[in-house]
Amino acid sequence: DYVTKEYLLRAEKVASTAELAAGVAHEINNPLGIIQNYIELLRLKSGLDAEDKESLDRIQNELNRIVEIVSSLLSFSRSRQSPARMVNLNGLIDELLILVSHKLAAKSVEVIKDYREAEVSVEGFDNKLKQLFLNLISNSIEAVLDHGRIIVRIEAVEDQGLPPRPYARVSIIDDGYGIP
């Protein structure tokens, strides 16, 4: 009985520590985003010499490491706590486009939202979906040249199986030099 109580106390401490770490990681994300925005603003300034650009690259690389660590911590803690739920893909993509608007503006990238339905929802994990689509959109932004174009298409589709099953198709299409 003593061993069981000790085990339960340890498990409770681990859960509390994980919850605290997730809260701290979430709070760290806000200043990290602000720092990333300032780095982008500094990059846009004219008159930076090679040493300044190299310093900004080093800062960005270290910042990326911190972001990865925080993201891993958050995804680990969330994967145990939050169940899948209905996620509105149109709203999720709209949020992400606002988040990367400074990057789009810096390259004068045109974004065309081709939402075939007023709302397309799927059952899933919103944070993982956000990370997935943020990565895809960021890749497109990197691939397009100045004044490029990105099309975001969201549509509800039905497969041809028996019985037919509805699913969502999200396409991120750019006119960049990357993978066709």
C-alpha positions as CSV (number, residue, x, y, z in Angstrom):
1,D,0.0,0.0,0.0
2,Y,2.9,2.4,0.9
3,V,4.5,1.7,-2.5
4,T,1.3,2.5,-4.4
5,K,0.9,5.8,-2.5
6,E,4.5,6.7,-3.2
7,Y,4.0,5.9,-6.9
8,L,0.8,8.0,-7.1
9,L,2.5,10.9,-5.4
10,R,5.4,10.7,-7.9
11,A,3.0,10.5,-10.8
12,E,1.2,13.5,-9.5
13,K,4.4,15.5,-9.2
14,V,5.4,14.5,-12.8
15,A,2.0,15.6,-14.1
16,S,2.2,18.9,-12.2
17,T,5.7,19.5,-13.5
18,A,4.7,18.8,-17.1
19,E,1.7,21.2,-16.7
20,L,4.0,23.9,-15.3
21,A,6.5,23.4,-18.1
22,A,3.8,23.6,-20.7
23,G,2.5,26.9,-19.2
24,V,6.1,28.3,-19.2
25,A,6.7,27.1,-22.7
26,H,3.4,28.8,-23.8
27,E,4.4,32.1,-22.2
28,I,7.9,31.9,-23.8
29,N,6.3,31.6,-27.3
30,N,5.0,35.2,-27.2
31,P,8.3,36.9,-26.7
32,L,10.0,34.6,-29.2
33,G,7.5,35.7,-31.8
34,I,8.2,39.3,-31.0
35,I,12.0,38.7,-31.2
36,Q,11.6,37.0,-34.6
37,N,9.6,40.0,-35.9
38,Y,12.3,42.4,-34.8
39,I,15.0,40.3,-36.5
40,E,12.9,40.4,-39.7
41,L,12.6,44.2,-39.4
42,L,16.4,44.5,-38.9
43,R,17.0,42.4,-42.0
44,L,14.9,44.8,-44.0
45,K,17.0,47.8,-43.0
46,S,19.4,49.0,-45.7
47,G,23.0,49.6,-44.9
48,L,23.7,46.3,-43.1
49,D,27.2,45.1,-43.7
50,A,28.2,41.4,-44.0
51,E,29.1,41.2,-40.3
52,D,25.7,42.5,-39.3
53,K,23.9,40.0,-41.6
54,E,26.0,37.2,-40.2
55,S,25.2,38.2,-36.6
56,L,21.5,38.3,-37.5
57,D,21.8,34.8,-39.0
58,R,23.4,33.5,-35.9
59,I,20.7,35.0,-33.7
60,Q,18.0,33.6,-35.9
61,N,19.6,30.1,-35.8
62,E,19.8,30.1,-32.0
63,L,16.2,31.5,-31.9
64,N,15.1,28.6,-34.1
65,R,16.7,26.1,-31.7
66,I,14.7,27.7,-28.8
67,V,11.5,27.6,-30.9
68,E,12.0,23.9,-31.7
69,I,12.6,23.1,-28.0
70,V,9.5,25.0,-26.9
71,S,7.4,23.4,-29.7
72,S,8.6,19.9,-28.7
73,L,7.7,20.6,-25.1
74,L,4.3,22.0,-26.0
75,S,3.5,19.2,-28.4
76,F,4.6,16.6,-25.8
77,S,2.4,18.1,-23.1
78,R,-0.6,18.7,-25.4
79,S,-0.5,15.2,-27.0
80,R,-1.3,13.7,-23.6
81,Q,-3.9,16.3,-22.6
82,S,-6.1,17.5,-25.4
83,P,-8.3,15.1,-27.4
84,A,-9.0,15.5,-31.1
85,R,-11.8,18.0,-31.8
86,M,-13.5,19.6,-34.8
87,V,-11.2,22.2,-36.4
88,N,-12.4,24.9,-38.9
89,L,-9.7,24.8,-41.5
90,N,-10.8,28.1,-43.1
91,G,-10.4,29.9,-39.8
92,L,-7.1,28.1,-38.9
93,I,-5.6,29.1,-42.3
94,D,-6.8,32.7,-41.9
95,E,-5.1,32.9,-38.5
96,L,-1.8,31.6,-39.9
97,L,-1.9,34.1,-42.8
98,I,-2.3,36.9,-40.3
99,L,0.7,35.5,-38.4
100,V,2.9,35.5,-41.4
101,S,1.6,38.7,-42.9
102,H,4.9,40.6,-42.3
103,K,6.8,37.9,-44.3
104,L,4.3,38.2,-47.1
105,A,4.5,42.0,-47.1
106,A,8.3,41.9,-47.1
107,K,8.4,40.1,-50.4
108,S,5.2,41.6,-51.8
109,V,3.6,38.2,-52.1
110,E,0.0,38.0,-53.2
111,V,-2.1,35.4,-51.4
112,I,-5.3,34.1,-53.1
113,K,-7.7,32.4,-50.7
114,D,-9.7,29.9,-52.8
115,Y,-12.1,28.5,-50.2
116,R,-14.5,26.4,-52.1
117,E,-17.0,26.2,-49.1
118,A,-17.8,28.7,-46.5
119,E,-16.5,26.4,-43.8
120,V,-14.5,23.1,-44.0
121,S,-14.0,21.3,-40.7
122,V,-12.1,18.2,-39.8
123,E,-11.6,16.2,-36.6
124,G,-8.0,16.7,-35.5
125,F,-5.5,18.4,-33.2
126,D,-5.6,22.1,-34.0
127,N,-2.0,22.8,-32.7
128,K,-0.5,20.0,-34.9
129,L,-2.6,21.2,-37.9
130,K,-1.4,24.8,-37.3
131,Q,2.2,23.6,-37.2
132,L,1.7,21.6,-40.4
133,F,0.1,24.4,-42.4
134,L,2.5,27.0,-40.9
135,N,5.4,24.9,-42.2
136,L,3.8,24.6,-45.7
137,I,3.0,28.3,-45.9
138,S,6.5,29.2,-44.7
139,N,8.0,26.9,-47.3
140,S,6.0,28.6,-50.0
141,I,7.0,32.1,-48.8
142,E,10.6,31.0,-49.0
143,A,10.2,29.5,-52.4
144,V,8.5,32.5,-54.2
145,L,10.4,35.4,-55.5
146,D,9.4,39.0,-54.7
147,H,5.9,39.8,-56.1
148,G,5.2,36.0,-56.2
149,R,1.8,34.4,-55.7
150,I,0.5,31.8,-53.2
151,I,-2.9,30.1,-53.6
152,V,-4.5,28.5,-50.6
153,R,-7.3,26.2,-51.7
154,I,-9.6,24.4,-49.2
155,E,-12.3,22.1,-50.3
156,A,-14.5,19.3,-49.0
157,V,-14.1,16.2,-51.1
158,E,-15.7,12.8,-51.1
159,D,-13.7,9.7,-51.9
160,Q,-14.9,7.1,-54.3
161,G,-14.8,4.2,-51.9
162,L,-17.8,2.3,-50.6
163,P,-19.2,3.8,-48.6
164,P,-18.0,7.2,-49.8
165,R,-16.3,9.2,-47.0
166,P,-16.0,13.0,-46.9
167,Y,-12.6,14.5,-46.3
168,A,-10.9,17.9,-46.7
169,R,-8.2,18.8,-49.2
170,V,-6.0,21.7,-48.5
171,S,-3.6,22.8,-51.3
172,I,-0.8,25.4,-50.8
173,I,0.3,26.3,-54.4
174,D,3.0,28.8,-55.1
175,D,4.8,30.0,-58.2
176,G,8.2,29.6,-56.7
177,Y,11.2,27.6,-57.7
178,G,10.7,24.6,-55.4
179,I,9.1,21.3,-55.8
180,P,6.4,21.3,-58.5
